[in-house]
């Protein structure tokens, strides 16, 4: 047996295993994603590809392309990562305890779901680091053609006070990456500065409705996802940091979309399905996870249950929907975590631009926005975190005291849409640049403490807020 370490870039290594001859694949050009981690389980996402990386040469897209150019196939296009059939298998074990290794059965991978599969890993122990090996092989083959290594830590039990940290990101598509070779700077920066236990990606991860190409077909929607997650910084990051993925308008269909909308050939329902195929997702798009005694996070769904933007405002107009909203109020009120964090794809406090009409901080969703802000303002040691906006801020609602942190776009190239001249008395911090937000909870001072920090794209701290709990 020969083992070939094939590395396109120094930060990411794919191990291709060959038995007597160079491997012909399949490979995993999109790496792996580890999602929905709690105390006892996780979901691992894998995709088989024809080649080791996405295609670096090939035909380039024109800005007005809405389909593959005539006479070409998708595989002819630059950055394509064509899928392949085969089988995948997962092995995992507690760190430094390989004798407890568990190997799951081989799972078939077909053209369905974009040649991807998500596998539940269950029976895990709380607050334990697990090493992970993912193998792929062709149909009818007996030995793997590719292996990827990863790792993750499970959440602590709810009665266990541990130092926990996570990062929040939003708004980064392929054309607006700041490192054109490896991808967004924020990913190695998060690893270097935060070393988080998990990440929350708050939506607008990709933009169907931006050119080069416009993703108005299922084929091009998949292409854009495969291209983005073929970037080396993405592959390196997501193999070692578990993530919770949230969607918003641009990675569902188009800007400010709502139920019943279409975008080219893509329907609303198919847009939801594609998102759920691209990521390791659980049963419901909204969820809450307890990370030990001192931290609980709620991740809300902002598209599936919403009213139309143009509907008249009032008690029947909603973004969250009645079921999700009732679930949130109940579970948030019942939690005894030292710090409780609501993560929403869109702002709730804002302020936003006057002409916007798609979120709770906008005038046309005043009724439900007021309701949520009033609830959050009454909660002790509770914070709102949001994606969607392309600038970083901390705002405190003047009426209720609800406090909101916007993580900002994933690159400086992607930042904008607001001005320092628009700063209001509600702003405690405002920065029109890209970066990310980190949150850490500890008891180093003897009592629970939370730190919320805005970072630039290289990880430098731009703003820090500290709070102590009971």
C-alpha positions in Angstrom: 0.0 0.0 0.0 1.2 3.5 -0.8 -0.1 6.7 0.8 0.1 9.9 -1.2 -0.3 13.2 0.6 -1.7 15.6 -2.0 -1.8 19.2 -1.0 -2.9 22.0 -3.3 -2.2 24.6 -0.6 -0.2 24.3 2.6 -3.1 24.6 4.9 -5.1 21.6 3.7 -4.0 18.1 3.2 -6.0 15.3 1.5 -4.7 11.8 2.1 -5.2 9.7 -1.0 -4.7 6.0 -0.4 -3.5 3.9 -3.3 -2.9 0.2 -3.4 -0.2 -0.4 -6.0 -1.2 2.4 -8.4 -2.2 6.0 -8.3 -5.8 6.4 -7.1 -8.5 7.2 -9.6 -10.9 8.4 -7.0 -13.5 9.2 -6.0 -12.2 12.1 -3.8 -13.7 14.8 -1.5 -12.9 18.2 -3.0 -15.5 19.8 -0.7 -14.1 18.4 2.5 -16.4 17.5 5.3 -18.8 19.4 7.6 -19.6 18.5 11.2 -22.9 19.9 12.4 -25.6 20.0 15.1 -23.3 18.9 17.9 -24.8 18.5 21.3 -23.8 16.4 24.4 -24.4 13.0 22.7 -24.5 13.4 18.9 -23.4 15.1 15.8 -24.1 15.0 12.0 -21.2 14.5 9.6 -21.7 15.7 6.0 -19.6 14.3 3.1 -19.6 14.6 -0.7 -17.7 12.5 -3.2 -16.1 14.2 -6.2 -14.4 13.1 -9.4 -11.3 15.1 -8.7 -9.1 16.0 -5.7 -9.9 19.7 -5.9 -12.2 21.9 -7.8 -11.1 22.7 -11.3 -8.5 25.5 -11.4 -8.4 25.9 -15.1 -11.4 25.7 -17.5 -13.8 28.2 -18.9 -14.6 31.4 -17.0 -18.1 32.7 -16.4 -19.5 35.9 -17.9 -21.4 38.2 -15.6 -24.6 37.7 -17.4 -24.5 33.9 -17.5 -27.6 32.2 -16.2 -26.8 28.8 -17.6 -23.8 26.8 -18.7 -22.5 28.3 -22.0 -23.8 26.5 -25.1 -21.6 23.7 -26.2 -20.0 23.3 -22.7 -20.7 21.1 -19.7 -20.5 22.2 -16.1 -17.3 20.2 -15.8 -15.7 22.5 -18.4 -16.2 25.5 -16.1 -13.5 26.9 -13.8 -14.0 26.0 -10.1 -16.4 23.2 -10.9 -16.3 20.2 -8.5 -18.2 17.4 -10.3 -19.7 14.7 -8.1 -19.0 11.0 -8.2 -20.9 7.9 -7.1 -19.4 5.6 -4.5 -19.5 4.9 -0.8 -18.4 6.6 2.4 -17.6 5.5 5.9 -17.0 7.2 9.2 -14.8 6.1 12.1 -14.6 8.0 15.4 -13.0 7.7 18.8 -12.3 9.7 21.9 -9.0 11.6 21.6 -6.0 9.5 22.9 -8.3 6.5 23.3 -8.2 4.8 19.9 -9.2 1.5 21.5 -12.7 2.8 21.7 -12.9 3.4 17.9 -16.2 2.9 16.3 -16.5 2.3 12.6 -19.9 2.7 10.9 -21.1 0.9 7.9 -20.4 2.0 4.3 -23.1 4.4 3.0 -23.9 4.7 -0.7 -23.5 8.1 -2.4 -25.5 8.7 -5.6 -26.4 11.7 -7.8 -29.2 12.4 -5.3 -28.4 15.3 -2.9 -25.6 16.5 -5.1 -23.6 13.3 -4.5 -23.6 14.1 -0.7 -24.8 12.3 2.4 -25.2 13.3 6.0 -24.7 10.6 8.7 -25.8 10.8 12.3 -23.1 10.0 14.9 -24.7 9.0 18.2 -23.9 7.7 21.6 -21.2 10.2 22.3 -20.0 11.4 25.7 -20.4 15.0 26.8 -17.5 17.4 26.7 -15.2 15.0 24.9 -13.0 15.6 21.9 -13.5 13.0 19.2 -11.2 12.2 16.4 -12.9 11.5 13.1 -11.8 9.6 9.9 -13.9 9.8 6.8 -13.2 7.3 3.9 -14.5 7.2 0.4 -14.3 4.6 -2.3 -15.8 3.8 -5.7 -18.8 1.5 -6.1 -17.7 -2.1 -6.2 -14.3 -1.3 -4.7 -13.0 -2.9 -1.5 -10.5 -0.3 -0.4 -10.8 3.5 0.1 -9.4 5.9 -2.4 -9.5 8.9 -0.1 -9.3 9.6 3.7 -10.0 12.8 5.5 -9.2 13.4 9.2 -11.2 15.7 11.4 -12.2 16.3 15.0 -14.7 18.0 17.2 -15.7 18.4 20.9 -19.2 17.7 22.2 -21.1 20.1 24.5 -20.8 19.9 28.3 -23.7 18.7 30.4 -26.1 21.4 31.5 -24.9 21.2 35.2 -21.2 21.5 34.3 -19.5 24.9 34.3 -16.8 24.9 31.6 -15.0 27.6 29.6 -16.8 27.6 26.2 -16.3 29.8 23.2 -17.9 30.2 19.7 -17.7 32.5 16.7 -20.5 34.0 14.6 -20.1 34.8 10.8 -22.4 35.9 8.0 -22.3 37.2 4.4 -19.5 35.7 2.4 -19.8 34.6 -1.2 -17.1 33.4 -3.6 -16.4 36.6 -5.6 -16.0 38.7 -2.5 -13.4 36.5 -0.8 -10.4 38.5 0.3 -7.8 35.8 -0.3 -8.4 34.8 -3.9 -6.5 31.6 -3.6 -7.4 30.2 -0.2 -10.7 31.9 0.6 -11.8 34.2 3.4 -9.2 35.5 5.9 -11.7 35.1 8.8 -11.4 31.3 8.9 -7.7 31.0 9.8 -8.1 34.0 11.9 -10.9 32.4 14.0 -8.7 29.3 14.4 -5.7 31.3 15.5 -7.4 33.8 17.9 -10.5 32.1 19.2 -10.1 28.3 18.8 -13.8 28.0 19.2 -15.8 25.0 20.4 -18.3 25.7 17.6 -19.3 28.2 15.0 -22.7 29.6 13.9 -23.0 30.6 10.3 -26.0 33.0 10.4 -27.0 32.9 6.7 -26.2 34.6 3.4 -23.5 32.1 3.1 -23.8 32.1 -0.7 -25.6 34.4 -3.1 -27.6 32.8 -5.8 -28.6 36.3 -7.1 -25.2 37.6 -7.8 -23.5 37.3 -11.2 -20.8 34.9 -12.4 -23.1 33.0 -12.8 -26.6 33.8 -11.7 -27.8 30.6 -10.0 -31.3 30.4 -11.5 -31.1 26.6 -12.0 -30.6 23.7 -9.6 -27.4 22.9 -11.4 -25.9 26.3 -10.9 -27.1 26.5 -7.3 -25.1 23.3 -6.5 -22.2 24.7 -8.5 -22.0 27.8 -6.3 -22.0 25.7 -3.1 -19.4 23.3 -4.4 -17.2 26.2 -5.5 -17.4 28.1 -2.2 -16.8 25.0 0.0 -13.9 23.9 -2.3 -11.9 26.8 -1.0 -8.9 25.6 1.1 -9.7 27.8 4.1 -13.3 26.5 4.2 -12.2 22.8 4.0 -9.5 23.2 6.7 -11.9 25.1 9.0 -15.0 22.9 8.8 -13.1 19.6 9.3 -12.2 20.7 12.9 -14.9 23.1 14.1 -18.5 21.9 14.4 -21.0 24.4 13.0 -24.7 25.2 13.0 -25.9 26.6 9.7 -28.7 29.1 9.2 -30.1 30.3 6.0 -31.3 33.7 4.7 -32.7 35.1 1.5 -29.7 35.0 -0.8 -28.8 31.3 -0.1 -32.5 30.3 -0.4 -33.5 32.1 -3.6 -33.0 35.9 -3.9 -32.9 39.2 -2.1 -35.8 39.6 0.4 -37.6 36.5 -0.8 -40.7 35.0 0.8 -42.9 31.9 0.6 -44.1 31.3 -2.9 -41.3 33.2 -4.6 -39.3 31.7 -7.4 -35.9 32.5 -8.9 -35.6 31.4 -12.5 -36.3 27.6 -12.4 -35.8 27.4 -8.6 -38.9 27.2 -6.4 -39.3 28.2 -2.8 -39.6 24.5 -1.7 -36.7 23.4 -3.8 -34.5 26.2 -2.4 -35.2 24.9 1.1 -34.4 21.4 0.1 -31.1 22.3 -1.5 -30.0 24.2 1.6 -30.8 21.2 3.7 -28.8 18.9 1.3 -25.7 21.1 1.4 -25.4 21.2 5.2 -25.7 18.8 8.1 -29.1 19.9 9.3 -31.4 18.4 12.0 -35.1 17.8 11.9 -36.1 21.5 12.4 -34.5 24.7 11.1 -34.8 26.3 14.5 -33.1 24.8 17.5 -31.5 25.5 20.9 -28.4 23.9 22.3 -27.1 24.0 25.9 -23.3 24.4 26.2 -22.8 23.7 29.9 -24.1 25.4 33.0 -23.4 28.9 31.8 -24.4 29.1 28.1 -27.5 28.3 26.0 -28.0 29.5 22.4 -31.2 29.7 20.3 -30.9 29.7 16.5 -34.0 31.0 14.8 -35.4 30.4 11.3 -36.3 33.7 9.5 -37.6 32.5 6.1 -39.7 29.4 6.2 -42.7 30.8 8.3 -42.8 34.5 7.4 -45.5 36.7 6.0 -45.1 38.6 2.8 -43.1 41.8 3.3 -45.9 43.9 1.7 -48.6 42.5 4.0 -50.2 45.0 6.4 -48.5 45.1 9.7 -50.3 43.9 12.8 -50.7 40.9 15.2 -51.1 38.5 12.3 -47.9 39.5 10.4 -44.9 37.4 11.3 -41.3 36.5 10.4 -40.9 33.6 12.9 -44.4 32.1 12.7 -46.6 31.3 15.7 -45.2 27.9 16.5 -41.6 28.9 16.4 -42.3 32.1 18.4 -44.2 30.2 21.1 -41.4 27.7 21.3 -38.8 30.4 21.7 -40.7 32.3 24.5 -41.3 29.1 26.4 -37.8 27.6 26.2 -36.0 30.9 26.7 -38.0 31.7 29.8 -37.5 28.3 31.3 -33.7 28.2 30.8 -31.5 28.5 33.9 -28.3 29.2 31.9 -26.2 32.0 33.3 -26.2 33.6 29.8 -28.8 33.2 27.1 -28.2 34.1 23.5 -30.7 34.6 20.7 -29.1 34.3 17.3 -31.2 35.5 14.4 -30.4 35.7 10.7 -31.6 39.3 10.6 -31.5 42.3 12.9 -34.2 42.8 15.6 -32.9 46.0 17.2 -31.0 47.6 14.3 -31.2 50.4 13.4 -31.3 49.4 9.7 -31.5 51.5 6.6 -34.8 53.4 6.3 -35.8 51.8 3.0 -35.3 48.2 4.1 -38.4 46.2 4.7 -37.3 42.6 5.4 -36.6 42.3 9.1 -37.8 43.0 12.6 -36.0 46.3 12.8 -37.8 47.6 9.8 -41.0 49.7 10.0 -43.2 47.1 8.2 -42.6 44.5 10.9 -43.0 46.8 13.8 -45.6 44.9 15.6 -43.7 41.6 16.0 -40.4 43.5 16.4 -41.8 45.4 19.3 -43.0 42.2 20.9 -39.6 40.5 20.7 -37.7 43.6 21.8 -39.9 44.0 24.8 -39.5 40.3 25.7 -35.7 40.4 25.4 -35.4 43.7 27.2 -36.9 42.1 30.3 -34.5 39.2 30.3 -31.5 39.2 32.5 -28.1 38.4 31.0 -29.7 37.9 27.6 -28.2 39.0 24.2 -29.3 39.2 20.6 -26.7 38.3 17.9 -27.5 38.7 14.2 -26.2 38.2 10.7 -27.3 39.7 7.4 -26.0 43.3 7.9 -22.7 44.1 6.2 -21.4 46.2 9.1 -20.5 45.5 12.7 -22.4 47.1 15.5 -23.6 47.0 19.1 -27.0 48.6 19.6 -29.2 49.0 22.7 -32.9 49.6 22.0 -33.9 52.9 23.5 -37.4 51.7 24.5 -36.7 48.3 26.0 -33.0 48.0 26.6 -32.7 44.9 24.3 -29.0 44.6 23.3 -27.9 43.4 19.8 -24.6 42.5 18.3 -24.1 42.3 14.5 -21.0 40.2 13.5 -20.5 42.0 10.1 -19.7 40.6 6.6 -17.1 37.9 6.2 -14.7 40.2 4.3 -13.9 43.9 4.0 -14.8 43.6 0.3 -18.3 42.6 1.3 -18.7 45.3 3.9 -20.8 48.4 3.4 -24.4 49.5 3.2 -24.2 51.8 6.2 -22.3 55.0 7.2 -20.8 56.5 10.3 -23.0 59.6 9.6 -26.0 57.4 10.3 -24.9 56.5 13.8 -27.6 57.0 16.4 -27.7 57.2 20.2 -28.6 53.5 20.2 -25.2 52.5 18.8 -22.6 51.5 21.4 -20.2 50.5 18.6 -20.3 50.9 14.9 -17.7 49.8 12.3 -18.2 49.6 8.5 -15.8 46.8 7.9 -15.8 43.0 7.7 -14.8 40.4 10.3 -16.5 38.2 12.9 -17.9 38.1 16.4 -16.6 35.8 19.1 -18.3 34.9 22.4 -16.6 33.3 25.3 -18.0 32.2 28.7 -15.8 31.3 31.7 -15.5 31.4 35.5 -11.9 32.4 35.7 -12.9 35.2 38.1 -15.0 32.9 40.2 -18.4 33.8 38.8 -19.8 33.3 35.3 -18.5 35.9 32.9 -19.3 36.5 29.2 -17.1 38.3 26.7 -18.5 39.5 23.3 -15.8 40.7 20.9 -15.9 42.1 17.4 -12.8 41.1 15.4 -11.5 42.4 12.1 -10.9 39.9 9.3 -7.4 39.1 10.7 -8.7 38.4 14.2 -7.7 41.7 15.9 -10.2 42.8 18.5 -12.1 45.9 17.5 -14.6 46.0 20.4 -15.0 44.1 23.7 -18.0 43.9 26.1 -17.7 42.0 29.4 -20.6 41.0 31.6 -20.9 39.0 34.8 -23.8 36.7 35.7 -25.2 35.3 38.9 
